[in-house]
Each structure stands twice: as structure tokens, then as C-alpha cells.
Amino acid sequence: MEEESRKSFAQITLYNQLIKEMDDLYRVYAKNCNLSETAFWILYCIREREKEAFTQREICDYWFYTPQTVNSALKNMTEEGLLILRAEEDNRKNKRIYQQVHFQNRHYNSGHIPGKQKT
């Protein structure tokens, strides 16, 4: 029983290490695209679910971000021309998040997700 427990712990340790390495890869990729991690994951969500736009609340729930974190990223991304927010007809307070078409056509086809260039 103790041997099984040791093997299980070793597997969990390896799994956690792999998860951390993947997180680092995404963090570096976001940085290379001049995006915050939050902005990167918002764009990732949008790309993953192209047919139905996310709301800010859905992104918060999906990634466990606070509303303030998502709101700040969305504000910056709309100012940069990466996204547009559209109020729902039945609930004007609820806004759906869409990529700008010019951004989608130019960058996603190449697989590259750039952000605002640092100056």
C-alpha cells in the first residue's frame, strides 16, 4: 500500500510539474505578443468559441478571474481595437465580446495573436 501511495504521489508531482511548464509556455507566448495573460486568455476564449460570444461574467467564471481583472483587460483591448463589446437586446447591462474583424482576418489566420506594440 505504501508503494502505491509513493507511485501516486510521484505521478501527481510529475503532472503538476507539466502543468506549470505549460503555464510558463502560455505566459511567454502572451508576453511575446505584447499581451497580458488575461488578454491572452480572453482572446483564447473568443477563438475557442467562435459561434457564440462570451460575456464578461462567463469569462470570469471560466478562468476564475475577478470582474475587475476582466473589465480592465477588456477596456484596454477595446481601446487598442482588438475587441468590441455589444450589449444584449434583452439586458443592456450584459455585453457580448467580439473580435474586431480586421484583427481576426489579419492575425488569426497566421496563428499569431498580437497585442499593442510597446513603445
SULFEN-V558953 format. One line per field, one symbol per residue. ss: DSSP state (@ for helix, = for strand, . for the rest). psi: psi as a letter, one per 30 degrees, with the letter a starting at -180 (. if undefined). burial: b if it has 24 or more other ideal C-beta (glycine too) atoms within 12 Angstrom, else e. A space follows every 50 residues. Layout:
ss=???
psi=???
burial=???
This chain:
ss=.@@@@@@@@@@@@@@@@@@@@@@@@@@@@@@@....@@@@@@@@@@@@.. ...==@@@@@@@@...@@@@@@@@@@@@@...=====.......=====. @@@@@@@@@@.........
psi=eeeeeeeeeeeeeeeeeeeeeeeeeeeeeeefghkleeeefeeeeeeeie ejklleeeeeeefhlleeeeeeeeeeeeefgelkkkkkefjffkkkkklk eeeeeeefffgkilakkk.
burial=eeeeeeeeeeeeeeeeeeeeeeeeebeebbeebebbbbbbbbbbbbbeee eebbbbeebbeebebeeeebeebbeebbebebbebeeeeeeeeebbbbbe eebeeeeeeeeebbbeeee
